[in-house]
Amino acid sequence: MSGERAILTPTPHLRIEGLSKRFGSVPAVDDLSLDIPRGDLLALLGPSGSGKTTTLRLLAGFETPDSGRILVDGEDVARLTPAVRRFGMVFQHYALFPHLDVGQNVGFGLESQGLPAAERSRRIADALAMVELAGLERRAVGALSGGQQQRVALARALAPAPRILLLDEPLSNLDPSLRERTRRELRALIERIGITTILVTHEQEEAFDLAAHVALLQRGRLEQVGTPEALYGSPRTPFVAGFIGRASPLTVRVMTHDARVARVVFPGDPGGAEVQWEIPQPEPLEGGPSVLYVRPEAVQLVEPDPTRLSGEVTLRRFLGAAALYTVRLANGESVEVLADPDAAQPGDRAGLLPVGGGSGLHLFGGEQGRSDDQAAGR
Ligand code: ATP
């Protein structure tokens, strides 16, 4: 999809406008436009190579865009040096100086500001208090845990009172068991400070846990931006439907489309035109073959029957409270279904019925359905 532009508020704090950056023939960031409200926490999410890091580096001023603008309160900073634009950045590996103590690390960004020593000490103490490391100025950086080092890096970014905070994969260095707690702490901290923050992550769970809004990128382009709920519940492209959460793409043919409902059949199913599903579909559909993305919770397993879409259970993954079943249809395509742990066994025949008013069924027509399907890695 081209030219996706999100106006989240009428007066954004940060506006990215038509931003592009190529490396040789690779368009790393391709005509990216995004509005970020003051105090918002926005995650840039996308697969490897989608342009997240390049976008962050363009924002920080480590790269110069080929075209486009980066407006902070209306002022274009895209070609200013990093120091002048006053963005704070936390690097993926923190980039702390091992030979300097915590206080010296936090004070590093203040050096160039020519502040009196007392003021500098006060700013360092304030920044450390913000990240709940008050009084640790003289501690050696190497004597801190990974989570504490991350907070020192955050304090260093915050000490010069930046206008915007940039976080590059902020939790990737931490033990997985620590990440969930640290995410909550980081989000609470950023919300308390109220600073406009952009973070880069390739993990959907991290984006959903940390951010108020998520911008999903693919090949340098913005696929969709919105709340996690909007991306999950109303994906605008097959790529979004396939990347956010789980969804099984199925080939369908649209028979009729009226009054916000499309009726689809499954061309490869022996039931033929007898099996018909109704899909909520407010947008007009392009003609041609269509792809239906099915969330695992959007269908239930029922008795097989010629009037129902049916297949063979090929896999059962026990998840605890539920199990995830893979059901292979007659045309070779598979659907994942979330159901009770004792609903079926591999080898069983099962019928499939939509539940919940079709809210987890997302239909994409014509060329869009086919081309983006590839990109979603299906
Ligand atoms: P990852 O999750 O793997 O870090 P990403 O989404 O952050 O990926 P980028 O690092 O921004 O993606 O890369 C976007 C594209 O630009 C990729 O194709 C990458 O190979 C290319 N690229 C990035 N930096 C450079 C560079 N300095 N020189 C050449 N190509 C680059």
Residues whose N, C-alpha, C, O or C-beta is under 5 A from the ligand:
A	BS01	ATP	F23 V26 A28 P47 S48 G49 S50 G51 K52 T53 T54 T55 H202
